């Protein structure tokens, strides 16, 4: 019933099978990103459902996920993306369709090669579109900032600040302090 607990249980099950997954960049990014999305959904006050509000929400959640993944990206890749949230605005709406089309292509391909090939072609076109968007965004000036590898202590402090911001979100003074500390951490990564 509780999504954060369910995600925690999923993480524990994966780690029970392979404890070294904890050190996998994919594992870290996946769980931090999903946790950021789940936490965002619990603290964000939804506005009236409109296209403008949906786009605003997508931008804010994308920025929040990017901020939450900064230490992992800097630690593992020695750089952080600057325009990643823009890429997400164009890519995320296609991911659900892309996943469904991929499964449909595999399922219908078992029944009919022509239908599987047709659906696979649609998946290919969608992947090419995503690749095109990513190449445009990554070719922009200052699309990434080389950071070097931050210390583990920095990452722990970074996440403590973000957690304090979320926990203390009701108090206006603590919000100002937490916002300042979060901005300082982001700037120090950059």
N, C-alpha and C positions, 0 to 999 in steps of 0.2 A: 504493500500500500504506500509506503514511503519511498520515493524514487532515490533519494540519497542513500538510504540504507540498502536498497536493492543494488545500487551501483557498487557500494562498498562490499556487499556480499559477492558480487560478480568478480571484483578485484581480488578478494580473498581466495575464491575458487581458482582463478587463474594462477595466483601466486602459489597455491597449494600444489598445483600440477608442475609449475616451473618457477621456483623462487627467484631465479635470475631474470625473469621478465621485468622485475622492478627496475632493472638497469637498462631496459630497452627504451629507446627514445620514443618509439611508437606507443608503447604502453603508457609512458609518462604523459605524452601529448594528448593521447586519447582520453585518459582519465581526468587530467586537469581541464581539458576543453569541455568535456561533458559535465564535470562538476561546476565549472564556471557558468555553463548554460542553465543548469538546474538551479544554482544559487541565484542567478540573475532573474529567473522566472519567479522565484519566491519573493524577491525584494523589489522588483520593478512594478510600478503601478500602471496597469494597462489603461490606455486612453480609448476613446471611441474608435471602433473598427473602421478605418479608412485606408486608402492606399498610401497617403502621406504618413499616417501614423505607423503603418506597417514598415515602410521604408526607414523611418526614423528609428523604430525599434530594432530593425535588422542592423543598422549602422551602430547603434549603441551596444547591442549584444556582441557584435563582431569586434568592436573596440575593447570591450570587457574581456572577451576570450583572448584577444591578442595581448592585452596587458598581463593576463594571468599566465600566459605561456612564455613571456619574455625571458625569465631566468633559464628555462629549459632550452630554449632556442640558443640563447647566448652561451650557455655552458657546453652544449653539444656541437654547435655549428659556428661558434665564435662571431655570430652576427645576428641582428634582429631585423625583421621586415618593417618597413615604414608604411607601406601602402597595402598591407595584407587585408585590412578590413575592406578596402575598395574591391579587391578581388572577390572576397566573400559575397559582396552584394550581387555580383553578376553570376557567381558560380553556385551558391547555395540553393537558389530556387530550382536548379536543374538536377541536383543530386538525388532527390526522391524519384523523379522521373527516370533518371539514368539507372538507378538501382533496379527499379521495377522493370525497365526495358531489358536490362541485362539478364534478370531472372526469366523474363518472358522469352527472350531469345534462346536461352538454354533449354527451357521447357519445351517450347514449340519446335526448336531445332531437333529435338529427339523424335518428334512426330513427322515433321516435314522439313527437309533441308532448305527448300526455297523460302519458307516462312522464317526459319531460324536465321538464314542469311539476310533476309530483308530487315528483320528486327535488329540483327547484329550490325547492319549498315547504319541504322538510326543511332545505335549506341556509339558507333565509330564517329559519326558526324558530331554528336554531342560532345564526345571526348576531344575532338579536334577544336570545337568551339571553346571549350574550357582551356585547352592548351594555348589557343590564340589569345584569349583574355589574359592568361598568366604571362605569356611572352610580352604582351604590350605593357602590362603593369610592371613587370620586372625590368623592362628597358627604360623606364622613367628615371630621371636623375635622382640620386639618393634613395633608390628603392630599398636598399639595405644599408645598415650601418654596422661596420665591423667593430665588435666590442671586445674581443678577446674572451678568455674564459673567466667568468666571475667565480668567487669562492662559494663553497657550499654554505658558509655562514651568511653570505649576502642573500642567497636564495631563501634560506630559512627566515631571515629578517623580512625579506620582501613579502613572503606569504603571510607572516605574522601581521604585517601592516595591512594587507588586504583583508585578512580575516577580522582584524580589529575594526576596520572600516565597515564590514558587513554586520558584525555583532553590535557595534555601537551606532548604527545608522539612525537611531531615533533621537539621539542628542545632537543638537546643532553644533555645540562646541567640539564634541568628539568628532563630528563629521569634518569640521574644518581642520582639526589636527590630523586626522587620518588621511584626509585628502592631500594635505601638505606632505605628509610622510610618504604616501603613495607616489606623488609627483616626484619627490626627491629620489625614491628608489628607481622609478622609470628613467629619470634623467641620469642617474649614476650608471644604469645599464648602458644607456646611449653614450 
